[in-house]
């Protein structure tokens, strides 16, 4: 099984939940890591992180690595794939929601340009969640209030350990 390299400065349990269910996983708070052959890179930024700047560090990591990642998985906010309107975005992420969406769109575009397998997981904000979640394709509306850390960790685990969603952007939202 491939080693999962988690890049996260989050203060929630998301990275830990992924690591608990992974055979081989390491965590770092920056892209200043050494990749090994077959590594899968999992980037877990928060909504307000400067992902448009941080993606440059990701690109530099790929450029300097002897072994590029087998796959890049990025957690993103909802709204980057025509899946939410401005009112929803401001409700979820505050008054600077559109700037956050643009930054995440830029980061996703840069990851796509690396020409490596990738998956973008677009999720609603974390919260109590609903009893069940569903996964949607790009362009389908994301609705609801939030998803739980456990639910999102399970989706990320699937994305990290299978090729089911490779080279796709998927949305995670509660079932109605």
C-alpha positions in Angstrom: 0.0 0.0 0.0 1.2 3.5 -0.9 2.3 5.9 1.8 0.0 8.9 2.3 1.6 12.2 2.9 -0.9 14.6 4.5 -0.1 18.3 4.3 -2.3 20.2 6.8 -2.3 23.0 9.3 -5.9 22.3 10.4 -6.9 22.4 14.0 -9.6 19.8 13.7 -9.4 16.0 13.6 -9.5 15.5 9.9 -5.9 14.6 9.3 -5.8 12.3 12.4 -8.9 10.5 11.2 -7.3 9.7 7.9 -4.1 8.6 9.5 -6.0 6.3 11.9 -7.4 4.4 8.9 -4.2 4.3 6.9 -1.5 1.7 6.9 1.2 4.1 6.1 0.6 7.8 6.6 2.7 10.8 7.6 1.7 14.4 8.3 3.5 17.7 7.8 2.4 21.3 8.1 4.1 22.4 4.9 5.3 21.2 1.6 8.9 20.9 2.9 8.8 17.1 2.8 10.7 14.4 0.9 8.5 12.3 -1.3 9.2 8.6 -1.8 8.3 6.4 -4.7 4.6 5.7 -4.8 3.6 8.4 -2.3 0.1 9.9 -2.5 -0.1 13.5 -1.5 -3.1 14.7 0.4 -3.5 18.5 0.9 -6.1 19.6 3.4 -6.3 23.4 3.3 -9.0 25.3 5.1 -11.4 27.7 3.4 -9.5 30.9 4.2 -5.9 29.6 3.5 -3.9 31.3 0.8 -4.1 28.3 -1.5 -3.2 30.3 -4.5 0.2 31.0 -3.0 0.6 27.6 -1.3 0.0 25.7 -4.6 3.3 27.3 -5.8 5.0 25.4 -2.9 3.3 22.2 -4.1 4.5 22.7 -7.6 8.0 23.4 -6.3 7.9 20.1 -4.3 6.9 18.2 -7.4 9.6 19.8 -9.4 12.4 19.1 -6.9 11.3 15.5 -6.1 13.1 12.5 -7.5 9.7 10.7 -7.3 6.6 12.7 -8.1 3.5 11.8 -6.2 1.5 8.9 -7.5 -1.6 11.1 -7.0 -2.5 14.4 -5.5 -5.7 14.8 -3.5 -6.8 18.3 -2.6 -9.6 19.2 -0.2 -11.4 22.3 -1.5 -14.4 24.4 -0.7 -17.7 24.2 -2.4 -18.3 26.8 -5.1 -15.4 26.2 -7.4 -17.3 24.1 -9.9 -20.5 26.1 -10.5 -22.1 24.1 -7.6 -23.2 27.0 -5.3 -24.5 30.5 -5.7 -23.0 33.6 -4.0 -25.6 33.7 -1.3 -24.8 30.1 -0.2 -21.0 30.8 -0.4 -21.3 33.8 1.9 -23.5 31.8 4.3 -20.9 29.0 4.4 -17.6 31.0 4.3 -18.4 34.6 5.2 -18.0 37.9 3.3 -14.7 37.0 1.6 -16.2 33.8 0.1 -15.8 34.8 -3.5 -12.1 35.5 -3.0 -11.7 32.1 -1.4 -13.4 30.4 -4.3 -11.1 32.2 -6.8 -8.0 31.2 -4.8 -9.2 27.5 -4.7 -10.0 27.6 -8.4 -6.5 28.8 -9.2 -5.0 26.1 -7.0 -7.0 23.4 -8.7 -6.0 24.7 -12.2 -2.3 24.6 -11.1 -2.7 21.0 -9.9 -4.3 20.1 -13.2 -1.3 21.7 -15.0 1.1 19.3 -13.2 -0.3 16.5 -15.4 -0.3 14.0 -12.5 -3.4 12.0 -11.4 -5.4 14.1 -9.0 -8.8 14.3 -7.2 -10.4 17.5 -5.9 -12.8 16.9 -3.0 -15.2 19.8 -2.7 -16.9 19.8 0.7 -19.3 21.9 2.6 -18.0 23.3 5.9 -17.4 20.9 8.7 -20.1 20.5 11.4 -22.5 18.0 12.9 -23.3 16.6 9.5 -26.3 14.5 8.5 -26.9 10.8 8.9 -25.8 10.1 5.3 -23.8 12.0 2.6 -23.7 11.7 -1.1 -21.0 12.4 -3.7 -21.8 14.6 -6.7 -20.0 15.5 -10.0 -18.9 18.9 -11.1 -21.7 21.3 -11.9 -24.3 19.6 -9.7 -25.5 21.9 -6.9 -24.1 21.3 -3.4 -26.8 21.9 -0.8 -27.1 21.5 2.9 -25.3 23.1 5.9 -22.3 20.9 6.6 -20.7 17.5 6.7 -19.0 15.8 9.7 -15.3 15.3 10.0 -15.9 11.5 10.1 -17.9 11.5 6.9 -15.4 13.7 5.1 -12.5 11.5 6.3 -14.3 8.4 5.0 -14.7 10.0 1.5 -11.0 11.1 1.5 -9.9 7.6 2.6 -11.8 6.2 -0.4 -10.3 8.8 -2.8 -6.8 8.1 -1.4 -6.9 4.3 -1.6 -8.8 3.7 -4.8 -8.7 5.1 -8.4 -12.5 5.4 -8.5 -12.4 9.2 -8.7 -9.0 9.8 -10.3 -8.8 13.0 -12.4 -12.2 14.2 -11.1 -13.6 16.9 -8.9 -16.2 15.5 -6.6 -18.6 17.2 -4.2 -19.5 15.9 -0.7 -22.9 17.0 0.8 -25.5 15.6 3.1 -28.4 13.6 1.7 -31.7 15.3 2.0 
